[in-house]
Amino acid sequence: MYLLPMTAPKIKVLAQRLSLLGVLALAVPAHAQTPAQPPMAVEGALQAAPDPRTAMSQTFDKDTLENGKFLWKDGATEVDRLLLRLTEQLIYAYDDDRLVAVSTVSTGRAGHETRAGNFRILAKYRRYFSKKYDNAPMPFMQQITSYGVALHAGQLPGHPASHGCIRLPYDFAAKLFDATKIGTPVQITQ
């Protein structure tokens, strides 16, 4: 396998992006470091990427979010990455590694748990109805798995309650639908 040579700044950016995806590398190779640069561990890259809750506090001056609510940064029109934290029941939307939105969600209930992993938006439909669950409406549906798990507007009771989908507040789902593209990465963590 042949790898293209990369400069130290490019490797640092790559390490930061990988760390945001939860990928752990040990260090930047010595050949990629400039002579004046000391050995750089990925730990530095991890510190460069703020915790989503810290970013929420810094961006929106809020530490918590009431169920069914969301925050959207004025002027934000694009989202190039999503991070969903199952234990928090929160989804974070980023543009160029800057937090631009955060929302409460309701994920899969016991027996239908939303699984953690790295996904991409595979399909988008403004108006969609479930093929598995009694033709249930799924407004602003953004499919992330081949077996039907999707982000969509729905009821948020304050705890996991879906058949595996990620339910979003209606207005947030509409904004997010317009801000994402097919292929947008969606990372789901515990």
Order of alpha helices (4+ residues) and beta strands (2+ residues): alpha-alpha-alpha-beta-beta-beta-beta-beta-beta-beta-beta-beta-alpha-beta
